[in-house]
Amino acid sequence: MIELSGVSYGYDGRPLIQDLDLALAPGSFHFLTGPSGAGKTTLLKLCYLELTPDKGQISAFGKPAKQLGRDGIAQLRRRVGVVHQDCRFLDHLPLLDNIALPLAASGQPIEAHAADISALLEWVGLDGRADALPPQLSGGERQRAALARALILSPDVILADEPTGNVDWEMSLRLLSLLVELNRMGKAVLIATHDLNLIRQAKSQVQARVLRLRAGRLDVAGADL
């Protein structure tokens, strides 16, 4: 669904990612590891076309990214759900409205999706928190809300940037279970994480590829878990 071929990217003339190849196929599950500053977040941004590579090709859902105009990129992003590390909520809006923001941005009436939003809130265990403001949520609730927002448009690909970085182990396992369930529905999942215990825990739940980003290169860090 998303493929990077020979992709390079850098900042201020300094290369960060070099000649990188990556393919996210339907139903695939990948963990992305590597030291801080290695470029994990940059790689995720390349996958959903927030960044344009300095060199190489990116294709998404069978279309070269270079051939997509502004509208084409907007359409593509509706098929890619992103869980940002910092969650990025609007603190003056209740949780339900925050989760529904992608619907509003895509011109879809929220009222027509009320049942879907309620079901999604229940699925992530936040059905009793729809009216809460983001500052009133715990770290685990914010991460689950971020996942719900990423799923509101029923994307085919889920990209998660350190989704368990600010929660305890019990909540980490809960978030992992939700992501595994999505993968079993046929969605491609890519998780950037430092948490090797989380990767080990996934062994009993899902077949995954572990990729290590280091010195600008992407290597397979392990066989199928």
N, C-alpha and C positions, 0 to 999 in steps of 0.2 A: 504493500500500500504506500509506504514511503521508502524511498531509496536514495542514499547518498553515494556518489561515485567520485573518488578522487578529490574530495572536498577539502579545501584549506581555508582557514580564517584566522585573522590576527587583529590586534589592536595597536594603533599608533605605529604601524610599520613593523611590529614584532609578531612573528607567527605564534599562534596558540595551538591550532589544529592543522595537521599537515597530511594531505593525501589520504584522507579517511574514507573508508567504505563501510556502509551500514545498510541493512535491509530489514524493514519491519513488515513481516508478512502477516496475513490474517491469522489470528489465533496464536501468534508467537508471544513469548514472554521473555523480556530481557531485563537484567540488572546491569546498571552502569556504575562502576566504581572508579576510584582514583583519588589522589590527594587533592586537598583544597587548592583551587587555582589551576587545576589541570584542564578545565574547560567543559565540565559536565553540563553546567547551565547553558553555556554557549552552544553546545551540541544540541540540547533540547530546543533552543531557539531557532537553530537552523532547521530542525525537523518540522517546526510549524511555521517556517518562513517569516519569522520576525526579523531574522538576519539573512542577508544575501552573501553567499560564499565569495571569497576572493578568487577562488579557482575551483573547478570541478562542476559537477552537475547534481541537481536535486530533482527528483520526480516524485509526484504525489498522486496516487490513485490513477496512474497511467498517463499523467500529463507532465511534461517538463515544466519546472517552476518558471523558467525564463519566458515561457509562452503565456503565462497567466498574467492578466492585468489586475488592476486593483479589485475589481468585482470577482475575478476568478480566485484570487487569494482569499477574499472574504468567504466565498462559498467553501473553499477547501477547509478553512479554519473551523467551520461548523461541523466538520467530520473528525476534528481532532480536539479532544478534551484535555486541558492542561491544568494540573494541580501545582500552583506556584508555591514555593517554599514559604513566602511571607503572607500567603492567603489573599491579600489585597481586597479587603472588604470596604464598603462604604459604611462608616460607623453610624450615620444618621438614619440608615434604612434598616428595617427589621430583617431578620434572617430570610424569611420567605422571599422578600423583594430582592435581596442580594443574590439568592440562588436563581431567581428568574431573570436576572439582568441579561444573560445571553439571548433569551427569548425576545426581550424588548429591543436589543441591539439588532436582531435579525428581522425585526418588523412583525413579529408574531404576537397576537394578543395573549396576555397572561391568563385572562379569564378562560380562554379556550383550553388551557392546559392545567387547570386547577386540579383535576384528578391526578394527572401525571406528577405534579409537584408534590401533592400529598403523599402519593405512593413512594416517591423518591425520598422524601423526608422520613417516612416510616422505615424504608429500607436501610438508611444510614443511622437509624436510631435517634432521630431528632424531631419526631412528630409532635412532641410536646413543647418545642422551642421555636415554633414558626414566628412568633411575635417578639422574640428576644433580639436585642441590639447586639452587634458583634462584640463590643466591649464587655458584655455580660456573659459571653461564652467562655468555657474552659478551653485549654489548648487542644484537647481531643475533640471537643465539639467543633472548634474552628476547622480542624483538619477534615473532619467528616463533612462539614458544610462545604468546604472547598472541593471535595470529591463530588458532592451532589451537584454543585454548580457546573463542574466540568462535564457532568453526564446529562445535563438538562436537554441538550440537543441530540441525544442518542448517538454519540460519536462512534466511529469505527476504531479509532486509535486513542489510547490514554497515555499521556506523558506526565509523570509525577516527579517533581524535583524535591528530594529529601522529605517525602510525605510523613515520615515518622520521626523527624529530627527533633521535634519539640514536645514529644509525648512520651508517656511511660511505656513499659514493655507490654502491659496488658492491652493498652490502646494500639500499640504498634501491631500486635497480632490481629486485632480486630480490623484495622485498616488493611492489613495484608489479606485477610480472608475476603474482604469486599473486592479487592483487586483481583484475587484469584477467581472469584465468582464471575467477574466481568470477563476475564480471559476465557473461562469455560463457555461463555456465550459467543465466543468467536472473535472477541476484540483483541487487537494487538496492544500489549502493555510494555512500556519502558519506564523503569524506575531508577532514578539516580539516587544513590545512597552510600553512606559511609558505614552503614550498620551491617557488618558481616554476620552477626547473629541472626538478623532478619533474613538474610539470604540462606543461611543454614536451615532456618525454620521452614523456609519455603520448600525444602527438599521433599517433604512428605505430602505436599499439596499440589505441586505443579512442576512440569518440565520447563526449565528455563536455561537461557544462556547468560553467562556472567562475562561481561566485557569490562576490561580495564583500560582507562584512558590515562596515558602517562607519556610525558615528553612529546606531546602532540600526536601520538600514535594510539590506535585502538587495537588491543589484543584480546583474544579469547582467554579469559582467566580460569576457565574451568569448563569441563564437558557438561552435558545435560545434568542438572541437579536431580 
